[in-house]
């Protein structure tokens, strides 16, 4: 077991420190340049599309619901604990690089989610799709799709869900002295009720949980910021000076500052990782780019808004320099120092909403990929039972090697997706061009696959 753990740890270090970060950065810059930084130019339209009625069917999943499914998955305990770790290791300057990578990474999300929409398939009254689907339909490589589906189903649906459940159980044991097994039983039952209800029930739960958890957390962050409004300019100055100043350079910490900010940004919002496209494909919209833009907004929501809330709370408190706490404990201590003892209970509640929404979002990623491998209700039922079992297991146990393997699987999954969207980017650029041309004419963009001759097998967009 120790040999396996060391091997997996070595591979993960190389994969995450070199290959993945290089791919994500290079492709993010490339996509941004090729699209004229559309993720920044059209941010107003993103907000308009998110609130608009883009569905052509009353039974379809709306843009907002698809957005909530993806946000439910990527906004988790990492937004509370991961930012704290980045600041402790990389200093306040890591926050600046976190912001920068979100601006760049949004373009990767736009590309992958647009492709997911182009190559989605009809599933009864709904749609499904994602990287596995465009690997098969656009590249003609079904084997790649199957491998990707296996990796994401195990990583998100099973392992990540056990970790999220584990975090919830520990938080409630500490805050309310509730036995972890009891927490696990309740979580398992609620999870079963939701996931056995299908994608529409998942979408309805996500569109309630996500706004509630985000608004509550942002509200407390705004309260703390307003309470300390006099020092906010100095906080911004601290972030910028720490990102570029003499001290981190002279101390040999400049690389750590950049790497922590980049890794926090990339692996919090999951831009280009191949997860969000599974949610994006469910939406019933008139043009693929509409959902691509909506999902790009999710990158800003996750990193620029929610992660920044955590960063400001920690930097205002100043307790990140003490070295007495790290991760979720640091965030908890920072909030308690500003609002009082009820902050500890508030964080426990946030963890419940953040982590449980991740459980149902992660499950859906597995569901749509299980159906890609074999559209069989029996296999799907078995998978749902396994998910519920892993939620219960996660509440009472935690094995480090399982988490390390999840990191490995996610890294391999992300590498496959990034290579694929790089190859298919010309198609995405052509679809974006079609959207912009219609938009410039003052019409509501409607897509037909014949508008882009390079597209084949886009069954849902044929006349």
Phi, psi and omega in degrees: 000320180294322179296316179297317181298318179294319180296312180297319179297320179294315180297317180298319179300314180292316184297314185277330183276337185236291189298305187294315181296321178296314180298313182296319180290311182298312180292323178300315177296316182298312180296322179297315181293316183293331181261007180064036181053050181300330181294341176260318182299322187251028181296328176295321179291327176302313180296320179296316181293323181297322182269350183275170177261094184263353182281140178265002181224139179293334183268354184283162175279128183283166176303317181295319179294317178297319177301316181293325178298315181291319178295322179302323181284313188277335176273105182219204182296339178299331179291335178265317184269319185297319179296320179299317179297318180299319181290320179297317183278314186259352181082176181302331181298339179299332181296319179300313181291332174297316178296314183299316182292332176293318179297321180283314185295336180301330179292323178295320178296319178301315182295309185293324181284328174296316178297321179298321178292317181300318187254023177291164179233156179280134179227084185069238178273355187240182177237157171215160182175191182144189182305319180301324183287318179281342171293320179283310189281326182265319180268341183072026182243079182297325181301324177296318179298320180294315179299314179299316181299319179295316181297313183288327180293317179290314185294305185277307187293326185253296189289309180299326179292325177292325179291317178298317179296322178300318180296318179299314184296320179293319181297318182284330176295320182285317186280325187235001180058038177265134180299138184297326179297319179295319176298318181298320180296315180297314180299318181297317180295313181296319178300316180299316180301319183286309187287333177284351178275355177089181188295326181292321178292320176301315181297318181294318179294318181297319183288347174266310184296315186298308179298321181298310184292320182292313182296318180298314182292317180296322180300314179295320179298317179297319178301314180294320179296314179296323178298330182242031187303330183295333183259000182299317176303321180290331177293314176300316179299321179297317180298312182292314181296325179287332180283325186236353191289175183291323187301308180294327179292312181296328182274002180072019184259000186302317179297321180294321179299310181295312184296320180293318178295317180295312182295321179296316181294313184295314188267001170272308184274347174063023179299125178082359185278346177095007180268306183303327179303332179295325177281319182301325183293340184286339187287141177260096182236165182276344179212135183304325184292334178302312180286330175300318178292319179298318181290329176297325177298331178299329178296317179293321180299314183292309190266307183293325184265294190288314178297324179294325176302312178299316181300313182294320179300316181291316182292324177296318182291328180076003185280359180289345182270350186284331181076006183277342180212162182211166176059221185296329180296323179295315178298318180297314179297322181296317180291318179300322181294340183257329186239352180103184187297335181293347178299328179295318178292322179299317179296321177299319178294318178299317179299320178301308182292314182298310186288319181291324176297326176295323180301312183284327176293316178298320179301316183297324177301320177292318182302309184295333179276330172297318179293332176293317181295312179201114181283080184226124183298328180295315178296321181294321178296317178300317181296319179297319178296320179296320179298312179300319179297321180290329175295315178295316179299317182298332181286338185246352182209159176209120181246122185300322182297328178295317178295319179297320178294324177297318176300318180297312180299318180294322179295317178294319179298314181295320179298316178300316183292317182296318177297319181295313182289335174294318179293320185268005185299329179299322178293316179298319179298321180293321179292321177296319178299318178299319180296313183294323179296317178293320180296320180294336179277356179083018180251158176285114185303131176232129187259141170227136186299334180292343178293338179235097185303334182290343185278129174233150175066024175268072190301324184285351184243013177280161181301000000 
